[in-house]
């Protein structure tokens, strides 16, 4: 009897080992900024991919074409630098053999890696705000977050009207991202009936903004525009502007960074800040994701994170429909076809053909919030058509 029990246990163990061995691994690259000024965004994107992977792995793996895959996220830090991005993109594509990449954060980085990823048919889910990231000639690049191109006009229309703003000063990073944001925001303020009357450009590693802010304040501006500056940089600008005595409106028409700005600038300096936010924390789907994020990582999520969780899950769904994880061309075509997807942000689809030449831009609602006592209080919901 004892021998029989031992035999049954051994057979079960062998069966389990065979099952584990039979399950294949699907590697997803995370080419994101994990150090420096943009780290909050990069970490939020990496954690989004990890949580999406956790979800399917907990169910025994991602089932595609009759096989189950254990999803493994392979992270690399691009340090918000184009040359570093190229180095790690080569590593991901040619050494790790990935066909799917979450990231990068920066516009300059995504433009630098696209000659590698597009040629090798690697699907990229980028945050990069530049309009040049998307196009009919870049069929493997998608953007699962809204950018200044989508949010600037409706948000600025509302801010200018509700706060009676006439003259605005802004600081932009001196790179591809900064130039793109500058053009979008300048155009939007003009259409809203205000002027971007003072512009300053700076290198990404700058921490002393007093000379630039002094010139901006000399122009007698009603508001300072933080645009899409990285969270730490934006926090320093807010802090130093208030220390110089600026009491006007401070507006952020760019990516979510409120918690980081408050951490750097302090609650008092950040009070009344008008910010773009891609999420409504009151939505049950957003709260559920936020709770999962906080439980695993022991910190509040960055506002970009749900978009990349949704983007990763949409990619998984496209793999299922394509019946393949290796044929990224088929996966790309199935990803493009997704019209209604239930995500953390709500019901999602792709748009962008009129603006970018391809429907690879996420279509999702967004919000304008006011910072009160260090927390976002939503003032208005927006779409590309306007705020109400």
Buried (B, 14 or more C-beta within 10 A) or exposed (E): EEEEEEEEEEEEEEEEEEEEEEBEEBBBBBBBBBEBBBBBBBBBBBBBBBBBBEBBBEEEBBBBEEBBBBBBBBBBBBBBBBEBBBBBBEBBBEEBEBBBBBBBBBBBBBBBBBEBBBEBBBBBBBBBBBBBBBBEEBBBBBBBBBBBBBBBBBBBBBBBEBBEBBBBBBBBBEBBBBBBBBBBBBBBBEEBEBBBBBBBBBEBEBEEBEEBBEEBBEEEBBBBBBBBBBBBBBBBBBBBBBEEEBEBBBBBBBBBBBBBBBBBBBEEBBBEBBBBBBBBBEBEBBBEBBEBBEEEBEEBBBBBBBBBBBBBBBBBBBBBBBBBBEBBBBBBBBBBEBEEBEBBBBEBEBBBEEEBBBBBBBBBBBBBBBBEEBEBEBBBEBBBEEBE
